[in-house]
Every structure is written in structure tokens, then in C-alpha cells.
Amino acid sequence: MRLGDEQAAIFEVQAALIEDPEWRDPIFGQVARGVRPEVAVAESTDALAAEIRAIPDEYLQQRAIDILDLGQRVLRLLGPGEVASLADLLDGPDVIVAAHDLTPSETLALEPGVVKAIVTEGGGRTSHTAILARQLGIPAVVGIPGLLATVRNGLVVAVDGDEGYCDLEPTGDIARRFSAAAPARDRPLLHAPVRTSDGVEVHVLANAATPNDVRRAIDAGADGIGLYRTEFLFAGDELPDEKVQESIYCEAAAAASGRPITFRTLDVGGDKDAPLLELEQELNPFLGVRGVRFSLARPELFSSQLRALTRTAVRYPNVRVMVPMLTVLEELDLVRDLAPDATFPLGAMVEVPAAAILASELAKTADFLSVGTNDLTQYVLAVDRTNERLSSLYDELNPAVVRLLGSIAAAAAATGTEAGVCGELAGRPLAAPLLLGLGYRHLSVVPPQVQNVKRAITACTLASAEVLAGQALRATRTVHVAQLLQPT
């Protein structure tokens, strides 16, 4: 299996759609009237995708591509003989795929050894094309207006998937910089915590959602698991009981092979649905009952998870636990009250501006802090991170976000509390010196970025990183911060 179970959940959505009467019934109805099955599938799929695109919700609009993907896969099964896939049409060992958008199955079929990058006119940072490409280790830049009117076969393109940068027909310094960049896959893996060139140790951990994800991350050279998403246990066909949870947590902890593994308690709400938990529909779910708010509202469910984690920690001392979406100190107090026998270190995720502002007090109460830059950026900038129309505003390098990151790290350092970053910013190699200079020594990233981030750390000094961070903290424009991160 090339992807983790978290990414496989994308295709579980399609499996559920097959049984959805909104898609299935119109097809059966047309076939009953004598319409050819392939015509019925195509027409019904297009009609439902158009309805979804008309919904005034950017996140839901992006799911229309899943409907189209399902239709295409069914049509391939109905068609005569083998139908050529996108992967079959690729010619040559070094290809950049340019498209309006790619479906999940088209993306998954691409071979990283052949496809060097993906660029699309549609989609956003949370689109499935972007998610799957990151997991495959294929650089991808999505949402490029007018791309298809400009690109052509044979064009040389520079693509930086980490920074969302695409340059058609690069020349001069840009061309030389991209040409000189050695492919990471050709270099030996770094399997231990790395140090800056002046000797400062930094831990590069990985994000995971299943025990198999943990194994892959450790194989990729991760120093541990900085974020284990437990909510995927609750997204199946039935809710896991306490024993099932304990079994999975123990398997994951064992797979970490003695390295630290940090379990995030149940984090649902916002864009994370879990049908079996029967989440209430909310006008603005990102500002609603999500994260620890949901857990505390369901104390029996939460207590069961905490007991399972407590017993896991007894067997595996590498276990740590952190709580998502904390807003007030009292929430962490309530969590401790629900787990009186817990021996694991209990950390606080800093994702809400209130938690960032209270970082000094939070650092005295929690055993460690972990900054979730995805949500923190969203809330600081008042930008829905799933809204493609606002994608130009959603940027972790915004000076307001950078300054808040600096203050959180400083608050943690003042109390001797460990502070790490587990959002997407941690997985951008060019941002590693910035986070290091701000004071972070633990970065948790998607597994394909572990080696890239480690090499970025070994290539800098703490002194240069601190100079960079100082300049970024004084910057007043996002573009100025981004320019500071570019290699000279």
C-alpha cells in the first residue's frame, strides 16, 4: 500500500457514495427507461457534481471532484476493454503533469519516479490532489489561474511544492537554483536526530493516523511521532470500545520502537466529520463544538479514550498525549480530572489565539506545547483555510502569525517547557531555519518531508537562524517574510 490509512479514507468516501441514493437512484431510473448504463452514469455524475459545485461552501465544492472520479472509475468498468489512464499516457522519464484538476485515483496512479511534479489550474491546498501528492512525495502547486492557456508540451517548468511556487520557462538564478537541487531520493536517509552545523540538536518527527503510518514514518527516518490522529479510529463502521482503542494505541506505540509517540485526543468538528458520533449541524463548525469542546461535552466517550491511553502508557513509556483546540486553562484542568491515574505527559495544542495569548500560563500547566499552525493561521487571519477564494490570504508566513509563533516559543522557553510545531509550516524545508530561530526544536511533518526538513536543518547554523527569525519578526508584509526564506 503506497498511502497511509488516513489518505485511504479519501477513497472510502467514494465507496460510501456508491450507496448514496442521490447518485445511484437517477442512474437506475435512467437505465430502467432504456438509457445505456454508461450514458446514465455520465449524466447523473455530471449533474450531481454540478449541484455540489453550486453549494456556497468552498470545502464542499472541492468534493465534487470525488463524484467525478467515482463516475470515471465506474465508466472504465462499463467500457469495452481497457481504457487508457492518465498514467498510461505519460511519455518520458521526467514529466510534469499540468491539468485543470486531477481526481484522487488519477493522482494515486502516478509514479513519483516518472512524474516530477503536478500543477493544476483548479483545486486548493486542502484538495485531494494536493493531499495525495504530498503523501506520494510529488511536488504539487494547485490553483494556478490561466495555467492551461499558457502551458504546452515540451515546456521547462520549475516547481517548488513546499512553497507553492511555479515558474514557466525559468531563466537566470531561478533556473540555476532548481538545476542544482539534488533529488532527496538519491541521498542517504538520516535516521537519528540531526544537528545544525553549529551543533544544536533538532528532532524531526512525523504525523500519523494508524500503526502502519507509524511504521512507514520510522522507516522514513522520523525521530518519533509528533501527532497521532486518534479520530480516524472513530470514522469506521462502528465505534471502537475501550479495549479496541487500547489495542490500536499499543500497536502504534510498539511500532514507534521506543521513540516518542504523541497521541492527540479525539479531534472532530470543523472539517472533520465522524458520522457515528452524530455531530450536530452548526452554522459555523470551525467556531463550534470541535476538538476538546466536543470531548468534554461527551465525558463518557472521552473518559474511555483517556483510560485506554493511560493503560497504553503503562506498557509503553514513550507515550505522550496532547489535547486539541484548547481555549481556556480550565479545559486542561477538566481533562486532568477525567484522567486521575494518568502517568503520561499531557500537552496542550496551541491552535486558538486565546491559547497563544495565554501561552505563558499554559506552559506552566501543560507538560509540553504543540503549535498547530493550520488552525492557528486560520483563526488569527479570520480566513477559512478551505476557501479557495481566500487562498491568497491564508499564509502561515503572515507577520501576525510569525510574531505569535515567536511569542509562544518565548513563553515556553521562559518556563523550560518543550514547544514544537505540527502544522504544515513545519513540513516546509525553507521554513525550518525560521522555526529553529524562533526557538522550536521539535517539528512534526508528513513522512515524505522528514528527510528534506532534516537536511534543511543540517545546512544552517543556530546563529544564522536567529538572525533570520529576528528579521522575520520585524517584517510587516507576508512577501517580505517569504523573501527572507529564499536561499541566497
C-alpha positions as CSV (number, residue, x, y, z in Angstrom):
1,M,0.0,0.0,0.0
2,R,1.5,3.3,-1.1
3,L,-0.5,5.6,1.2
4,G,-1.4,5.6,4.8
5,D,-4.8,4.8,6.1
6,E,-5.6,8.5,6.6
7,Q,-5.3,9.0,2.8
8,A,-7.1,5.8,2.1
9,A,-10.1,7.4,3.8
10,I,-10.4,9.6,0.7
11,F,-11.4,6.5,-1.3
12,E,-13.7,5.3,1.5
13,V,-15.8,8.4,0.7
14,Q,-16.2,7.0,-2.8
15,A,-17.2,3.6,-1.5
16,A,-19.9,5.3,0.5
17,L,-21.0,7.3,-2.5
18,I,-21.8,4.2,-4.4
19,E,-24.6,3.5,-2.0
20,D,-25.8,7.1,-1.9
21,P,-29.3,7.4,-3.4
22,E,-28.6,10.9,-4.7
23,W,-26.0,9.4,-7.1
24,R,-27.3,5.8,-7.6
25,D,-31.1,6.3,-8.0
26,P,-31.0,8.6,-11.0
27,I,-28.7,6.1,-12.7
28,F,-31.0,3.2,-12.0
29,G,-34.0,5.3,-13.1
30,Q,-32.5,6.1,-16.5
31,V,-31.4,2.5,-17.1
32,A,-34.9,1.3,-16.3
33,R,-36.2,3.7,-19.0
34,G,-33.8,2.2,-21.6
35,V,-30.8,4.6,-21.3
36,R,-27.5,2.9,-21.8
37,P,-25.7,2.4,-18.4
38,E,-22.6,4.3,-19.4
39,V,-24.8,7.3,-20.5
40,A,-26.8,7.2,-17.3
41,V,-23.6,7.1,-15.2
42,A,-22.1,10.0,-17.1
43,E,-25.2,12.2,-17.0
44,S,-26.0,11.5,-13.4
45,T,-22.5,12.1,-12.2
46,D,-22.1,15.4,-14.1
47,A,-25.5,16.6,-12.7
48,L,-24.6,15.8,-9.1
49,A,-21.1,17.3,-9.4
50,A,-22.7,20.5,-10.8
51,E,-25.1,20.6,-7.8
52,I,-22.2,20.3,-5.4
53,R,-20.2,23.0,-7.1
54,A,-23.2,25.3,-6.8
55,I,-23.2,24.9,-3.0
56,P,-21.9,28.2,-1.4
57,D,-19.2,26.3,0.6
58,E,-15.7,26.1,-0.8
59,Y,-14.8,22.9,1.1
60,L,-17.9,21.1,-0.2
61,Q,-17.3,22.4,-3.7
62,Q,-13.9,20.7,-3.7
63,R,-15.7,17.3,-3.1
64,A,-17.3,17.5,-6.5
65,I,-14.1,16.0,-7.8
66,D,-14.7,12.9,-5.8
67,I,-18.1,12.5,-7.5
68,L,-16.5,12.9,-10.9
69,D,-13.7,10.4,-10.0
70,L,-16.2,7.8,-8.9
71,G,-18.1,8.2,-12.2
72,Q,-15.0,7.9,-14.3
73,R,-14.0,4.7,-12.4
74,V,-17.4,3.1,-13.0
75,L,-17.3,4.1,-16.7
76,R,-14.0,2.4,-17.1
77,L,-15.5,-0.8,-15.7
78,L,-18.5,-0.4,-18.1
79,G,-16.5,0.4,-21.1
80,P,-15.3,-2.1,-23.7
81,G,-11.8,-3.3,-23.0
82,E,-9.1,-1.4,-21.3
83,V,-9.4,2.4,-21.2
84,A,-6.1,4.3,-21.1
85,S,-5.5,6.1,-17.8
86,L,-3.6,9.3,-17.3
87,A,-0.6,7.3,-16.2
88,D,-0.6,5.3,-19.4
89,L,-0.5,8.5,-21.5
90,L,2.7,9.8,-19.9
91,D,5.7,9.7,-22.2
92,G,9.2,10.0,-20.9
93,P,11.1,9.6,-17.5
94,D,10.8,13.2,-16.4
95,V,7.2,14.5,-16.7
96,I,5.4,17.4,-15.1
97,V,1.6,16.9,-15.3
98,A,-0.4,20.0,-16.0
99,A,-4.2,19.8,-15.8
100,H,-7.3,21.7,-14.8
101,D,-7.6,19.3,-11.9
102,L,-6.8,15.6,-11.1
103,T,-9.1,13.1,-9.5
104,P,-7.9,11.1,-6.5
105,S,-7.5,7.9,-8.5
106,E,-5.6,9.7,-11.3
107,T,-3.2,11.2,-8.7
108,L,-2.7,7.9,-6.9
109,A,-1.8,6.2,-10.2
110,L,1.1,8.5,-10.9
111,E,4.6,7.1,-10.3
112,P,6.9,9.5,-8.4
113,G,9.8,8.2,-10.4
114,V,8.2,9.4,-13.6
115,V,6.1,12.4,-12.5
116,K,8.4,15.0,-11.1
117,A,5.6,17.5,-10.3
118,I,1.9,18.3,-10.7
119,V,0.5,21.7,-11.5
120,T,-3.2,22.4,-11.8
121,E,-5.5,25.3,-12.6
122,G,-8.1,24.3,-10.1
123,G,-8.1,23.0,-6.6
124,G,-6.8,24.4,-3.3
125,R,-4.4,23.4,-0.6
126,T,-7.0,21.1,1.0
127,S,-8.0,19.5,-2.3
128,H,-7.4,15.7,-2.5
129,T,-4.9,16.2,-5.4
130,A,-2.7,18.3,-3.0
131,I,-3.2,15.9,-0.1
132,L,-2.3,12.8,-2.1
133,A,0.6,14.4,-3.9
134,R,2.2,15.4,-0.6
135,Q,1.8,11.9,0.7
136,L,3.4,10.4,-2.5
137,G,6.2,12.9,-2.3
138,I,5.4,14.5,-5.6
139,P,5.7,18.3,-5.6
140,A,2.4,19.9,-6.4
141,V,1.2,23.5,-6.9
142,V,-2.5,23.9,-7.3
143,G,-4.9,26.7,-8.1
144,I,-2.8,28.5,-10.8
145,P,-5.2,30.8,-12.8
146,G,-4.8,30.7,-16.6
147,L,-2.3,27.8,-16.4
148,L,-3.7,25.7,-19.3
149,A,-3.8,28.8,-21.6
150,T,0.0,29.2,-21.1
151,V,1.5,25.7,-20.7
152,R,2.4,23.4,-23.6
153,N,4.2,20.2,-24.3
154,G,8.0,20.5,-24.0
155,L,7.9,23.5,-21.7
156,V,10.5,23.5,-18.9
157,V,8.8,24.4,-15.6
158,A,10.3,25.0,-12.1
159,V,8.0,23.7,-9.4
160,D,8.5,24.1,-5.6
161,G,5.7,22.2,-3.9
162,D,6.9,23.2,-0.4
163,E,6.5,26.9,-1.1
164,G,3.7,26.7,-3.7
165,Y,5.9,28.2,-6.4
166,C,5.7,27.6,-10.1
167,D,7.8,29.3,-12.8
168,L,7.1,28.6,-16.5
169,E,10.4,28.7,-18.5
170,P,12.6,29.8,-15.7
171,T,15.8,31.6,-16.5
172,G,18.9,33.0,-14.7
173,D,19.3,32.4,-11.0
174,I,16.0,30.5,-10.7
175,A,17.0,28.1,-13.4
176,R,20.4,27.5,-11.9
177,R,19.0,27.0,-8.4
178,F,16.5,24.4,-9.5
179,S,19.0,22.6,-11.7
180,A,21.5,22.4,-8.8
181,A,19.0,21.0,-6.4
182,A,19.9,17.3,-5.9
183,P,16.9,14.9,-5.6
184,A,16.4,13.9,-2.0
185,R,15.7,10.3,-3.0
186,D,19.3,10.0,-4.2
187,R,20.8,10.8,-0.8
188,P,21.2,8.5,2.2
189,L,18.5,8.6,4.9
190,L,19.1,10.3,8.2
191,H,17.9,8.0,10.9
192,A,18.7,10.0,14.0
193,P,18.0,13.5,15.4
194,V,20.0,15.9,13.4
195,R,22.1,18.9,14.4
196,T,22.6,22.3,12.9
197,S,26.1,22.9,11.5
198,D,27.0,24.5,14.9
199,G,25.7,21.6,16.9
200,V,22.1,22.3,18.0
201,E,20.0,19.2,18.1
202,V,16.6,19.2,16.4
203,H,14.0,16.4,16.4
204,V,12.1,15.9,13.2
205,L,9.0,13.7,13.9
206,A,6.1,12.6,11.7
207,N,2.4,12.8,11.6
208,A,0.4,9.5,11.6
209,A,-3.1,8.1,11.9
210,T,-2.6,4.3,12.1
211,P,0.1,1.8,13.3
212,N,1.0,1.3,9.7
213,D,1.6,5.0,9.3
214,V,3.9,4.9,12.3
215,R,6.0,2.1,10.8
216,R,6.3,4.0,7.5
217,A,7.3,7.1,9.3
218,I,10.0,5.4,11.3
219,D,11.3,3.7,8.2
220,A,11.4,7.2,6.6
221,G,13.8,8.3,9.3
222,A,11.4,10.1,11.7
223,D,12.6,10.6,15.2
224,G,9.2,9.7,16.5
225,I,5.5,10.6,16.1
226,G,4.7,14.2,16.9
227,L,1.0,13.9,16.0
228,Y,-1.1,10.6,16.1
229,R,-4.6,11.4,14.9
230,T,-6.9,9.2,17.0
231,E,-10.1,10.4,15.3
232,F,-9.6,8.0,12.4
233,L,-10.5,5.2,14.8
234,F,-13.9,6.7,15.1
235,A,-14.5,7.1,11.4
236,G,-15.2,3.4,10.6
237,D,-18.4,1.3,10.6
238,E,-18.7,1.1,14.3
239,L,-17.4,3.0,17.3
240,P,-14.3,1.4,18.9
241,D,-14.8,0.3,22.5
242,E,-12.1,0.8,25.2
243,K,-10.4,-2.5,24.5
244,V,-10.2,-1.9,20.8
245,Q,-8.7,1.6,21.4
246,E,-6.1,0.2,23.8
247,S,-5.1,-2.5,21.3
248,I,-4.6,0.0,18.5
249,Y,-2.8,2.5,20.7
250,C,-0.5,-0.2,22.0
251,E,0.2,-1.4,18.4
252,A,1.1,2.1,17.4
253,A,3.3,2.7,20.4
254,A,5.2,-0.5,19.8
255,A,5.6,0.4,16.1
256,A,7.4,3.6,17.3
257,S,10.2,1.3,18.5
258,G,10.9,3.3,21.7
259,R,10.7,6.7,20.0
260,P,8.2,9.2,21.5
261,I,4.7,9.0,20.2
262,T,2.2,11.7,20.9
263,F,-1.5,10.8,20.7
264,R,-3.9,13.7,20.0
265,T,-7.2,13.0,21.8
266,L,-10.3,12.9,19.7
267,D,-10.4,15.9,17.3
268,V,-13.7,16.1,15.4
269,G,-15.8,19.0,14.2
270,G,-14.9,21.7,11.7
271,D,-13.9,19.8,8.5
272,K,-13.5,16.5,10.4
273,D,-16.7,14.5,10.3
274,A,-17.5,11.3,12.1
275,P,-21.0,10.1,11.3
276,L,-21.2,7.6,14.1
277,L,-20.6,10.3,16.6
278,E,-23.7,12.2,15.3
279,L,-22.2,15.7,15.3
280,E,-24.8,18.4,15.4
281,Q,-25.0,20.6,12.3
282,E,-23.7,24.1,13.0
283,L,-23.8,27.3,11.1
284,N,-20.0,27.8,11.5
285,P,-18.5,24.4,12.6
286,F,-14.9,25.8,12.7
287,L,-16.1,28.0,15.6
288,G,-18.3,25.4,17.0
289,V,-18.1,22.2,19.1
290,R,-14.8,20.7,17.9
291,G,-11.7,19.3,19.5
292,V,-11.7,19.3,23.3
293,R,-15.0,21.1,23.4
294,F,-16.7,18.0,21.8
295,S,-14.7,15.6,24.1
296,L,-15.7,17.4,27.3
297,A,-19.4,17.5,26.1
298,R,-19.2,13.7,25.8
299,P,-17.4,12.8,29.1
300,E,-18.2,9.0,28.9
301,L,-16.7,8.7,25.4
302,F,-13.7,10.9,26.4
303,S,-13.1,9.1,29.7
304,S,-13.0,5.8,27.8
305,Q,-10.3,7.1,25.5
306,L,-8.3,8.5,28.3
307,R,-8.4,5.2,30.2
308,A,-7.3,3.4,27.1
309,L,-4.4,5.8,26.7
310,T,-3.5,5.5,30.4
311,R,-3.2,1.7,30.2
312,T,-1.2,2.1,27.0
313,A,1.3,4.4,28.7
314,V,1.8,1.9,31.5
315,R,3.0,-0.6,29.0
316,Y,4.8,1.9,26.7
317,P,6.6,4.8,28.5
318,N,7.2,6.5,25.1
319,V,3.5,7.5,25.1
320,R,2.5,11.2,25.4
321,V,-0.9,12.8,24.9
322,M,-2.0,16.2,23.8
323,V,-5.3,18.0,23.7
324,P,-6.6,19.8,20.7
325,M,-8.4,23.2,20.4
326,L,-7.8,24.4,24.0
327,T,-9.1,27.8,24.6
328,V,-9.0,28.3,28.3
329,L,-6.8,26.8,31.1
330,E,-9.9,25.3,32.7
331,E,-10.3,22.9,29.8
332,L,-6.9,21.3,30.6
333,D,-7.9,21.1,34.3
334,L,-11.0,19.2,33.3
335,V,-9.0,16.8,31.2
336,R,-6.7,16.0,34.1
337,D,-9.8,15.4,36.3
338,L,-11.1,12.8,33.8
339,A,-7.7,11.0,33.9
340,P,-6.6,11.0,37.6
341,D,-4.5,7.9,37.1
342,A,-2.7,9.0,34.0
343,T,1.1,8.8,34.1
344,F,1.7,10.2,30.5
345,P,2.9,13.7,29.9
346,L,-0.1,15.8,29.0
347,G,0.4,18.5,26.4
348,A,-1.6,21.4,25.0
349,M,-2.1,22.2,21.4
350,V,-1.9,25.9,20.6
351,E,-4.3,26.5,17.7
352,V,-6.6,29.2,19.1
353,P,-5.4,32.8,19.5
354,A,-6.6,32.7,23.1
355,A,-4.3,29.8,23.9
356,A,-1.4,31.6,22.1
357,I,-2.0,34.8,24.2
358,L,-2.1,32.6,27.3
359,A,1.0,30.6,26.3
360,S,3.0,31.7,29.4
361,E,0.3,30.4,31.7
362,L,-0.4,27.3,29.5
363,A,3.3,26.4,29.5
364,K,3.3,26.3,33.3
365,T,0.3,24.0,33.3
366,A,1.0,21.7,30.4
367,D,3.9,19.3,30.1
368,F,4.6,20.5,26.6
369,L,3.1,22.7,23.9
370,S,2.5,21.8,20.2
371,V,1.5,24.5,17.8
372,G,-1.0,23.5,15.1
373,T,-0.2,26.2,12.5
374,N,-3.0,25.2,10.2
375,D,-5.8,26.2,12.5
376,L,-3.8,28.9,14.3
377,T,-3.3,30.7,10.9
378,Q,-6.9,30.3,10.1
379,Y,-8.1,31.8,13.3
380,V,-5.5,34.6,13.5
381,L,-6.3,35.8,10.0
382,A,-10.0,35.1,10.1
383,V,-9.7,33.0,6.9
384,D,-11.4,29.7,6.2
385,R,-8.5,27.6,5.1
386,T,-10.8,25.5,2.9
387,N,-12.0,28.6,0.9
388,E,-10.2,28.8,-2.4
389,R,-11.2,32.4,-3.0
390,L,-9.2,33.4,0.2
391,S,-6.2,31.2,-0.5
392,S,-4.0,34.2,-1.1
393,L,-4.8,35.5,2.4
394,Y,-4.2,32.1,4.1
395,D,-0.5,32.1,4.7
396,E,1.5,30.9,7.7
397,L,4.2,33.4,6.9
398,N,1.9,36.3,7.6
399,P,3.8,38.6,10.0
400,A,1.0,38.3,12.6
401,V,1.3,34.5,12.6
402,V,5.1,34.7,12.7
403,R,5.0,37.1,15.7
404,L,2.6,34.9,17.5
405,L,4.8,31.8,16.8
406,G,7.7,33.8,18.3
407,S,5.8,34.7,21.4
408,I,4.6,31.1,22.0
409,A,8.2,29.8,21.7
410,A,9.5,32.5,24.1
411,A,6.8,31.7,26.6
412,A,7.7,28.1,26.6
413,A,11.4,28.8,26.8
414,A,10.9,31.0,29.9
415,T,9.4,28.1,31.8
416,G,11.6,25.4,30.3
417,T,8.6,23.8,28.6
418,E,9.1,21.9,25.3
419,A,7.4,23.6,22.4
420,G,7.0,22.0,18.9
421,V,5.2,22.6,15.7
422,C,3.0,20.0,14.0
423,G,1.2,22.0,11.3
424,E,2.0,22.3,7.6
425,L,4.6,25.0,8.2
426,A,6.8,22.5,10.0
427,G,7.0,20.5,6.7
428,R,8.3,23.3,4.6
429,P,12.1,22.9,4.5
430,L,12.7,26.6,3.7
431,A,10.8,27.4,6.9
432,A,12.9,25.1,9.1
433,P,15.5,27.8,9.9
434,L,12.8,30.3,10.8
435,L,11.2,27.9,13.3
436,L,14.6,27.0,14.6
437,G,15.5,30.6,15.1
438,L,12.1,31.3,16.8
439,G,13.0,28.7,19.4
440,Y,11.4,25.4,18.2
441,R,13.4,22.2,18.5
442,H,10.6,19.7,17.6
443,L,9.0,19.7,14.2
444,S,6.4,17.1,13.1
445,V,5.8,16.7,9.4
446,V,4.3,14.4,6.8
447,P,6.6,11.4,6.3
448,P,7.8,12.3,2.8
449,Q,9.2,15.6,4.1
450,V,11.2,14.2,7.1
451,Q,14.4,13.9,5.1
452,N,14.0,17.3,3.4
453,V,13.5,19.1,6.7
454,K,16.4,17.3,8.3
455,R,18.7,18.3,5.5
456,A,17.5,21.9,5.8
457,I,18.4,21.9,9.4
458,T,21.9,20.5,8.9
459,A,22.6,23.2,6.3
460,C,22.1,26.1,8.7
461,T,23.5,27.4,12.0
462,L,21.6,28.5,15.0
463,A,23.2,31.9,14.8
464,S,22.0,32.4,11.2
465,A,18.6,31.0,12.0
466,E,18.2,33.5,14.9
467,V,19.2,36.4,12.6
468,L,16.6,35.2,10.1
469,A,13.9,35.0,12.8
470,G,14.7,38.5,14.1
471,Q,14.3,39.9,10.6
472,A,11.0,38.0,10.1
473,L,9.7,39.2,13.4
474,R,10.3,42.8,12.2
475,A,8.7,42.2,8.8
476,T,5.4,43.9,8.1
477,R,4.5,42.1,4.8
478,T,4.0,38.4,4.1
479,V,6.0,38.7,0.9
480,H,9.0,40.1,2.9
481,V,8.9,37.0,5.2
482,A,8.8,34.7,2.2
483,Q,11.7,36.6,0.6
484,L,13.8,36.1,3.7
485,L,13.3,32.3,3.5
486,Q,14.5,32.1,-0.1
487,P,18.1,30.7,-0.5
488,T,20.7,33.2,-1.4
